[in-house]
Amino acid sequence: MVFQLPDKYIDLLTDFGFKRVFGTEPNKRLLIDFLNTLLPDYHRIQDLTFKNSENLGRSAIDRRAIFDIYCQAETGERFIVEVQKAKQNFFKDRSVFYATFPIQEQAQKGEWNYELTAVYGVGILDFVFSEHRDDPELLHTVELKNQHCEVFYEKLKFIYIELPKFTKSLDELETHFDKWLYLFKHLAQFEEPPPERLQEGVFNELFEVARIANFSSDEQNSYQASLKAYRDTNNIAETLRQESRAKGRAEVIQQGRQEGRQEGRQEGFELVARRMKAAGTSLQEIAQFTGLSPDDIEAL
């Protein structure tokens, strides 16, 4: 039985949607176009081939790596392209570990001078790194540098896009890169026909590939399962964020109360109110916890 989805287009951040649009030979023009918005001119892609996305270690006991998409440009550069839906412990470590596979597979038997072709790890992140929360920059290119911040090795790069930081509206889109990011975030919300501002060249091809009505029954079922997994992940992440905010607010209140007992009752209530106010708590909640009037709280 096929579950009929109300959406017209797939969500590009689901596993199924991402791999269907960017990970198949007939649609490789879409991946080439997107990657070329990220790459330096000297590594622009004209054509590419897809490689096995499951890479095993050199022995049976070695770890394996399964990439969302693994491909190679006709000039030799290798690309690992992944969507990461939620924060993960040691995500950066995993990125570096994954990059070792396309490096090692370049080894040649016999005499070899160790010359390597470039390896890129591209991550489309549906979250923001903790250390980047106050940084408005959403595109991060990471290279191997020396103590003088000079590039030591230009053939290994990690490119990360923090999608939650992209907040432009349709009318504010300026560049080709802007349009790609907008589609990553909003494609599933489009009706038919898609916005006129995005009806051009490669994007017209994207709309055709991503139209759910063109899917087979098995594909629609697979997409529905992938969409459910993506939404579950988002719900878990949002629950953790809310619990973290609630815990932080409780800790602020508790700490203020403890300090307040030491400094005097009235001073303590004012201290609690200041801390709650700084944490973004509403005046009504502050008044309820402290007994101070909203006017007194605003005056703090």
N, C-alpha and C positions, 0 to 999 in steps of 0.2 A: 504493500500500500504506500502510495506517495503522499507525503504531507505537503499540501500546497502552500507555499510561502506568499505572504502579501507583498513582500518587497519585489521590486522590478530587477534590481541588480544585486550582485553578491557583495558581501563585506570583504574588502581586500585584506583585513587583518586576521581573518580566520585561516586556519591551516589549508583547508580545501580551496578557499578563494584565492589565496596568495599563490599556491602552487599551480592552480588551473590557469591563472592569468599570466604568471611569469615563468613557470617551470616546464613548459612544453615546447617542443620544436616548432609547431605551427605559429606560436605566439611569441617567439623569441625577439621579434622586433620591439615588443613592448618592454622587455627587460633591457635590451640594448639602449633604448631611448631613455629609460629611467636611470640606468647606471651612468650614462654619459653626462647627466646633469651633476654628478658627484665627482667625476674623475678629472684629473689634470689633462691638459690638451695632449700631452705626449703618450697617454695611455687610453685615448678615446677608442671605443670599440666599433669596428666595422661589421664584424660577424663573430659568432661564437658557437660553441658546441656544448651540449650538456654532458656532464660526467656523472659517474655513479655517486649518488648522494650518501651512500653508506661506505665509510672507510674504516678498514680494520687495521690494527697494529701489525707490527712486523712479526709477531709471534702469537700463538693461540691465547696466551694469558694477557696480552696487551689490551688496553681499553679500545673501544671503537667509538667512532664519531658519526652521527647521522645529521646531515645538514638539510635545511629546507631546500636550498638550491645550491648546486655546485656546478660551475661552468668554466670554460676556458675560451679566451679570445683567440682569434686566428693568429695573432702575433705572440701568443704564449702566456699572457697574463692569466692568472687564476683568480676566481671570485667565489667566495662563500657568502651567500646572501640569506639573511634570516629575519624573521619577524619574532620579536620577543614581547609577549603579551603582559608579563608581570615581572616585578623584581625577583631576582634569584640570587641566592648566596653564591659567591665566587663567580659571578657572571663574567667578569673581566678575565679571570683565570681560564674559564672555559673558552673564551674567545681566543686567547693565546694558544691553548691546547689544540683547538680546532685548526689553527693556522699551521701547526706543525705537520699536518698530513699532506697538504699540497706542497709543502717545502720538501718533505722527505721523498715523495713520489717522483721528484725530479732527479733523484740520484741515478747515475748510469753505471752499468757494469764496466769493468776494465778501467782503462785510462780515462780520467775525467778531470776537468779543471775547476769544478765546483761552481761554474757560472749558473745562476738561477734566474728565472723569470719572476716578475713581480707577483705578489700575493696580496689580495685585498680581502678583508673581512668587513662586510657591510651589515649593519644592524639597524632595523627599523623598530624603534622601541615605543611601546605604548605606555611608557612610564618615564620618569625623570630621575636621573641619578641623584642620590641624597646630597652629594657635594655640589650639585649644579642647581639646586632649588632657587638660589638667588641670582643665577646667571641667565640672562635672557637669550643667550645664544643657543640655538637648537641643533645646529650642525657641528659635530666635533670630529676633527681629523687627528688621529693619533699616530705619531711616527717615532722611530727610534732615533734619539738625539743624544749628543754628548753634554758635558757639563756647561758648555757655552750656548746651549740651546741650538746648536747647529745640527742639521740632519746628518746622522752618521750612516744611515742605510735607507735609501729611498724606495726599496723594492718590497717593503712590508708596511702596510698601512691598515689601520682600523678606522672605519667611518661609521659614526653613530648619529642617528636622527632621533631626537626626543620629540615625538609627535604631540604630546599634550601641550607643548609650548607654542604650537602653531595655532593661532587664533584668528587669522585673517578671514574676512567674509568673502563671498564670491566677487563682490565689486572691488575688493581691495587686492585681488590677485594681480601681480605684476610680471612675474617671470614664469618660465616653463617649469622650473622647480617648484614654485608656489602652487601651480596647478596640480602637479603630481601629489604634493602633500595634501592639498584640499581633497583630492579624490581618495586618497588613503583614508581620510577621516570621514568623508561624507558620501561616497558613491552609493552605499546601500540606501541612502535617504532620498535618492533622486526618483522622480517620476519620469515617464516617457512623454515627449522626447526630453533628453537631458538639457541642462542649461545651454543656451545659445553661445555663451561666452566660452564654453568648453568644447563646442562642436568644431573640431579641427583635426586634421591629419591623424596622428597616432591615437588621439583620444576617441575618435569615432570608432576606430578598431577596438579599443578597449571596451566601449559600451556594448559592442556586438558580442565580444567574447564573454563579458560579464553578465549578459542578460539571462536571468534564471529560466525564462520560458524556453530557451534553447537547450536546456539540459535534458539528458535522458532521465528516466525514473531513478536509476541507481545513483546518478550524479546528484539529483535533488535530495535523495535520502542521505547521501554522504555529506552534502553541504549542510543539511539540517543538523546532523550530528556534530559537525564541526562548529556551526554557529552556536549550538547549545554549550559546547565546551568553552568557547570563547566568552560567552555571557556568564557562565559559571565562574570562570577565572576573574572576570571583572567584578562580579558580586563579592567574591571572597576578598579581593583587594580592597574594595570599598568598605567592607565590614571591618577589615583590619585597620584601615585609616580612621574610621569612626571610633573604634575601640581605643586606638592610640590617642585620639584627641580627647576622648572622655577620661582616659587614664591620666593624661597630662593635666586636664582641668582639675581632677580630683587631687592630684599631687600638689598642684598650686594651692588649692584650698586648704589641704591638710598642713602644708608647710606654713602657710600664712597664719593658720589657727595656732599652731605651736609657737610661732614667734610672737603672736598676739598675746598669749597668756603671759609671756615674759615681759612684755613692754606695757601691759595694761589693757583692760578690756576695750576701751574706745579706740586706742591706737591700734590694737590688734584687728578690730573690725575694719578700720580704714586700710590697714596693710593687706588684709584679705581682699578687700574691694579693689585696691590698686592692682594686685596680682591678677585677679579675675578679669579686670578691665583690660589689662595688657594682653591677656590670653584670648581676648575677643568675646568674652561672655557678655550676654545681653544685660541691660540695666535691670530688667525684671528678675533675672536669676540672681544677680548680685544682691539686689535688695532682699530677696527671699533668704539668702544664705547669711547675710550680715545684719539685717534689721535696719540698715541705713536707708534714707530716703533717696529716690532717684536724683533729686537736686543735689544732695550732699555727694552722691557718687560722681555726678558730672563735674562737680567742683574740684574733685581730687586731681 
